[in-house]
């Protein structure tokens, strides 16, 4: 099929499509658009020849308004980053539990580090809030550490590997029931600031919150307050609200907060994988079949 890639062509992606026999053309002649920009970069109006738009993002909340203005089918990148994000989650969780930020350049702070160290295998419970593809991969990775797992998804349907599953609507039952919480839910009206002041108050005071999903899943002001007041013990963040997190923000200075600058799905991995993924999506699209990662615009993901 004829395709265009905007606003930034990625060589790795182009190579995968060209190798599969697809032809790169100008947007006006394209049947497929691979779009890797933000809302302000999107070509409007979209040429009527474009029936499919593929994006290299798992979360598409920032593009929903654009999507509603088109008649094309949209495909996201759900599943492409399951392994990298799940591994990054474990890295943040262990860094927080093992008090890595408190480790200095002297042996003399050993007592402080030891006082703030805990372990996953010590009869702990991890709540995976958003047990989709990444969450399920994380649950499999966590199995080797031996914690009890609570999964949270939209429907409450059982999740393989989880000891218990709750629907998002019943999230209040989860806050007091776990030790560590991982935010992985898609960002929707229902999940915006799901981790709010009330949630932090309901958690045990040794709780640790990890956000590798979307920044606005967590109420940042409420998080800062909860950490300052000792309502929870710590946080590990790969995404923040606002993002980037400004220099001088209180979260940067807190000894019980570990932050990585949105690195859980690194760009080199995105560029390499999205081309192969798009080839498979195009095959389904051309055959008139259901797309494996088609966006449900009304649901928001």
DAFENCOR-V44843 format. One record per pair of residues at least 6 apart in sequence whose C-alpha atoms are under 8 Angstrom apart, sorted by the first residue. I is the first residue (numbers start at 1). J is the second residue. Records with the same first field share a line. If there is no record, write none. Layout:
# DAFENCOR-V44843
I: J + J
This chain:
# DAFENCOR-V44843
1: 21 + 22 + 23 + 31 + 32 + 282
2: 22 + 23 + 24 + 25 + 29 + 30 + 31 + 32
3: 22 + 23 + 24 + 25 + 26 + 27 + 29 + 30 + 31 + 32 + 33 + 34
4: 24 + 25 + 26 + 27 + 30 + 32 + 33 + 34
5: 33 + 34 + 35 + 36
6: 33 + 34 + 35 + 36 + 37
7: 35 + 36 + 37 + 41 + 42
8: 36 + 37
10: 271
11: 271
12: 271 + 272 + 275
13: 271 + 272 + 273 + 274 + 275 + 276
14: 24 + 275
15: 275
16: 275 + 276 + 279
17: 23 + 275 + 276 + 278 + 279
18: 24
20: 279
24: 30
27: 33 + 47
28: 47 + 49
29: 49
30: 49 + 50
31: 49 + 50 + 51 + 52
32: 50 + 51 + 52 + 53 + 54
33: 50 + 52 + 53 + 54
34: 53 + 54 + 55
35: 42 + 53 + 54 + 55 + 56
36: 55 + 56
38: 62 + 63
39: 62 + 63 + 66
42: 66
45: 70
46: 70
50: 72
51: 71 + 72 + 73
52: 72 + 73 + 74 + 75 + 285
53: 72 + 73 + 74 + 75
54: 74 + 75 + 76 + 77 + 278
55: 74 + 75 + 76 + 77
56: 76 + 77 + 270 + 274
57: 76 + 77 + 78
58: 76 + 77 + 78 + 79 + 80 + 81
59: 76 + 78 + 186 + 187 + 214 + 301
60: 76 + 300 + 301
61: 187 + 188 + 300 + 301
64: 297 + 300
67: 74 + 297
68: 297
73: 294 + 295
74: 294 + 295
75: 281 + 291 + 293 + 294 + 295
76: 293 + 294 + 295
77: 274 + 277 + 293
78: 133 + 293
79: 133 + 134
80: 270 + 273 + 274 + 277
81: 134 + 265 + 270
82: 133 + 134 + 135 + 137 + 138
83: 134 + 137 + 138
84: 264 + 265
85: 134 + 212 + 264 + 265
86: 134 + 135 + 137 + 138 + 141
87: 138 + 141
88: 264
89: 138 + 182 + 210 + 212 + 264
90: 138 + 142
92: 210 + 236 + 237 + 258
93: 210 + 236
95: 101 + 258
96: 208 + 234 + 235 + 236 + 256 + 257 + 258
97: 116 + 117 + 118 + 119
98: 113 + 116 + 117 + 118 + 119
99: 113 + 114 + 116 + 117 + 256
100: 113
101: 255 + 256 + 257 + 258
102: 109 + 112 + 113 + 255 + 256
103: 109 + 110 + 113
120: 145 + 146 + 147
121: 145 + 146 + 147
122: 147
123: 147 + 148
124: 147 + 148 + 178 + 179 + 180
125: 147 + 148 + 149 + 150 + 177 + 178 + 179 + 180
126: 147 + 148 + 149 + 150 + 178 + 179 + 180 + 181 + 182
127: 149 + 150 + 151 + 152 + 174 + 178 + 179 + 180 + 181 + 182
128: 135 + 139 + 149 + 150 + 151 + 152 + 181 + 182 + 183 + 184
129: 135 + 151 + 152 + 153 + 168 + 181 + 182 + 183 + 184 + 185
130: 151 + 152 + 153 + 154 + 183 + 184 + 185 + 186
131: 151 + 152 + 153 + 159 + 184 + 185
132: 153 + 185
134: 184
135: 184
136: 159 + 160 + 161
139: 149 + 161 + 162
140: 161
143: 161
148: 162 + 163
149: 161 + 162 + 163 + 164
150: 162 + 163 + 164 + 165 + 166 + 174 + 178
151: 159 + 162 + 163 + 164 + 165 + 166
152: 165 + 166 + 167 + 168 + 171
153: 165 + 166 + 167 + 168 + 185
154: 167 + 168 + 169
155: 166 + 167 + 168
156: 165 + 166 + 167 + 168
157: 165 + 166 + 167
158: 164 + 165
159: 165
166: 174
172: 199
175: 199 + 200 + 202 + 203 + 204
176: 202 + 203 + 204
177: 203
178: 203 + 204 + 207
179: 203 + 204 + 206 + 207 + 208
180: 207 + 208 + 209 + 210
181: 207 + 208 + 209 + 210
182: 209 + 210 + 211 + 212
183: 209 + 210 + 211 + 212 + 213 + 214 + 217
184: 211 + 212 + 213 + 214
185: 191 + 213 + 214 + 217
186: 213 + 214 + 300 + 301
187: 214 + 216 + 217 + 300
188: 299 + 300
191: 217
192: 216 + 217 + 218
193: 216 + 217 + 218 + 219
194: 217 + 218 + 219
195: 217 + 218 + 219
196: 218 + 219 + 222 + 223
197: 219 + 222 + 223 + 226
200: 222 + 223 + 226 + 231 + 232
201: 226 + 231
203: 231 + 232
204: 231 + 232
205: 230 + 231 + 232 + 233
206: 231 + 232 + 233 + 234
207: 232 + 233 + 234
208: 232 + 233 + 234 + 235 + 236
209: 234 + 235 + 236
210: 235 + 236 + 237
211: 217 + 218 + 235 + 236 + 237 + 238 + 239 + 240
212: 237 + 238 + 239 + 264
213: 239
214: 239 + 240
215: 239 + 240 + 241 + 242 + 243
216: 240 + 241 + 242
218: 240 + 241
219: 241
220: 240 + 241
224: 250 + 251
226: 232
227: 233 + 234
233: 256
234: 256 + 257
235: 256 + 257 + 258
236: 257 + 258 + 259
237: 257 + 258 + 259 + 260
238: 259 + 260 + 261 + 262 + 263 + 264
239: 260 + 261 + 262
244: 261
251: 257
252: 259
281: 291 + 292 + 293
284: 290 + 291
285: 291
295: 301
